[in-house]
Amino acid sequence: MTDAPDPVLAAYRKSIDNFDAALIHILAERFRITQAVGEYKAHAQLPPADPAREAAQIQRLRTLAEEAQLDPEFSEKFIRFVIDEVIRHHEQAREA
């Protein structure tokens, strides 16, 4: 005989699954926009990276994370990963 699923845990997990799906869709939209930025930068012969903007974005998101009671170190690691991936895409757009 198997134990019945815990309804409280199942409800939490359903909410987590919904948030995970939303995050994926938000990231997909963000990358669609940054792809357009990369194509524009390649066409306009602009560099793929903008260190000043990246630093400002990281600081802005660290502040938002603190206000949201999210670990700012985690938020910085996350956005740095996203920024690095965007730069990689922008570099590929220049080569195309």
C-alpha positions as a Markdown table, in Angstrom:
| # | Residue | x | y | z |
|---|---|---|---|---|
| 1 | Met | 0.0 | 0.0 | 0.0 |
| 2 | Thr | 1.4 | 3.4 | -1.0 |
| 3 | Asp | 0.9 | 6.5 | 1.1 |
| 4 | Ala | -1.4 | 9.1 | -0.3 |
| 5 | Pro | 0.4 | 12.2 | -1.5 |
| 6 | Asp | 0.7 | 15.0 | 1.0 |
| 7 | Pro | -1.8 | 17.7 | -0.3 |
| 8 | Val | 0.1 | 20.6 | 1.3 |
| 9 | Leu | 3.4 | 19.5 | -0.3 |
| 10 | Ala | 1.6 | 18.9 | -3.6 |
| 11 | Ala | 0.2 | 22.4 | -3.5 |
| 12 | Tyr | 3.6 | 23.9 | -2.8 |
| 13 | Arg | 5.1 | 21.9 | -5.6 |
| 14 | Lys | 2.4 | 23.0 | -8.0 |
| 15 | Ser | 3.1 | 26.6 | -7.2 |
| 16 | Ile | 6.9 | 26.0 | -7.7 |
| 17 | Asp | 6.2 | 24.3 | -11.0 |
| 18 | Asn | 4.1 | 27.3 | -12.1 |
| 19 | Phe | 6.8 | 29.8 | -11.2 |
| 20 | Asp | 9.4 | 27.6 | -13.0 |
| 21 | Ala | 7.3 | 27.7 | -16.1 |
| 22 | Ala | 6.8 | 31.5 | -15.8 |
| 23 | Leu | 10.6 | 31.9 | -15.4 |
| 24 | Ile | 11.3 | 29.9 | -18.6 |
| 25 | His | 8.8 | 32.0 | -20.6 |
| 26 | Ile | 10.2 | 35.3 | -19.2 |
| 27 | Leu | 13.8 | 34.2 | -20.0 |
| 28 | Ala | 12.8 | 33.2 | -23.5 |
| 29 | Glu | 11.2 | 36.6 | -24.1 |
| 30 | Arg | 14.3 | 38.3 | -22.6 |
| 31 | Phe | 16.6 | 36.4 | -25.0 |
| 32 | Arg | 14.4 | 37.2 | -28.0 |
| 33 | Ile | 14.9 | 40.8 | -27.2 |
| 34 | Thr | 18.6 | 40.5 | -26.6 |
| 35 | Gln | 18.9 | 38.6 | -29.8 |
| 36 | Ala | 17.5 | 41.7 | -31.6 |
| 37 | Val | 19.9 | 43.9 | -29.7 |
| 38 | Gly | 22.8 | 41.7 | -30.8 |
| 39 | Glu | 21.7 | 41.9 | -34.4 |
| 40 | Tyr | 21.4 | 45.7 | -34.1 |
| 41 | Lys | 24.8 | 45.9 | -32.5 |
| 42 | Ala | 26.4 | 43.8 | -35.3 |
| 43 | His | 24.8 | 45.9 | -38.0 |
| 44 | Ala | 25.8 | 49.2 | -36.3 |
| 45 | Gln | 29.3 | 47.8 | -35.6 |
| 46 | Leu | 28.9 | 48.3 | -31.8 |
| 47 | Pro | 30.8 | 46.1 | -29.4 |
| 48 | Pro | 29.0 | 43.0 | -28.1 |
| 49 | Ala | 29.6 | 43.9 | -24.5 |
| 50 | Asp | 28.9 | 47.1 | -22.5 |
| 51 | Pro | 30.8 | 46.8 | -19.2 |
| 52 | Ala | 29.4 | 50.1 | -17.8 |
| 53 | Arg | 25.8 | 49.0 | -18.4 |
| 54 | Glu | 26.5 | 45.5 | -17.1 |
| 55 | Ala | 27.9 | 46.9 | -13.9 |
| 56 | Ala | 24.9 | 49.2 | -13.5 |
| 57 | Gln | 22.5 | 46.4 | -14.1 |
| 58 | Ile | 24.2 | 44.1 | -11.6 |
| 59 | Gln | 24.1 | 46.9 | -8.9 |
| 60 | Arg | 20.5 | 47.6 | -9.7 |
| 61 | Leu | 19.5 | 44.0 | -9.5 |
| 62 | Arg | 21.5 | 43.5 | -6.3 |
| 63 | Thr | 19.5 | 46.4 | -4.8 |
| 64 | Leu | 16.2 | 44.9 | -6.0 |
| 65 | Ala | 17.2 | 41.5 | -4.5 |
| 66 | Glu | 17.9 | 43.1 | -1.1 |
| 67 | Glu | 14.6 | 44.8 | -1.2 |
| 68 | Ala | 12.9 | 41.5 | -2.1 |
| 69 | Gln | 14.8 | 39.7 | 0.6 |
| 70 | Leu | 16.6 | 37.6 | -1.9 |
| 71 | Asp | 20.3 | 36.9 | -1.5 |
| 72 | Pro | 22.1 | 39.6 | -3.6 |
| 73 | Glu | 25.0 | 37.2 | -4.2 |
| 74 | Phe | 22.6 | 34.8 | -5.8 |
| 75 | Ser | 21.0 | 37.5 | -7.9 |
| 76 | Glu | 24.4 | 38.7 | -9.1 |
| 77 | Lys | 25.5 | 35.2 | -10.0 |
| 78 | Phe | 22.3 | 34.6 | -11.9 |
| 79 | Ile | 22.4 | 37.9 | -13.8 |
| 80 | Arg | 26.1 | 37.5 | -14.6 |
| 81 | Phe | 25.3 | 34.1 | -16.1 |
| 82 | Val | 22.5 | 35.7 | -18.2 |
| 83 | Ile | 24.8 | 38.6 | -19.3 |
| 84 | Asp | 27.6 | 36.2 | -20.2 |
| 85 | Glu | 25.2 | 34.2 | -22.4 |
| 86 | Val | 23.9 | 37.4 | -24.0 |
| 87 | Ile | 27.4 | 38.5 | -24.8 |
| 88 | Arg | 28.1 | 35.1 | -26.3 |
| 89 | His | 25.1 | 35.5 | -28.6 |
| 90 | His | 26.1 | 39.0 | -29.5 |
| 91 | Glu | 29.6 | 37.8 | -30.5 |
| 92 | Gln | 28.0 | 35.1 | -32.7 |
| 93 | Ala | 25.8 | 37.7 | -34.4 |
| 94 | Arg | 28.9 | 39.7 | -35.3 |
| 95 | Glu | 30.4 | 36.6 | -36.9 |
| 96 | Ala | 27.2 | 35.8 | -38.9 |
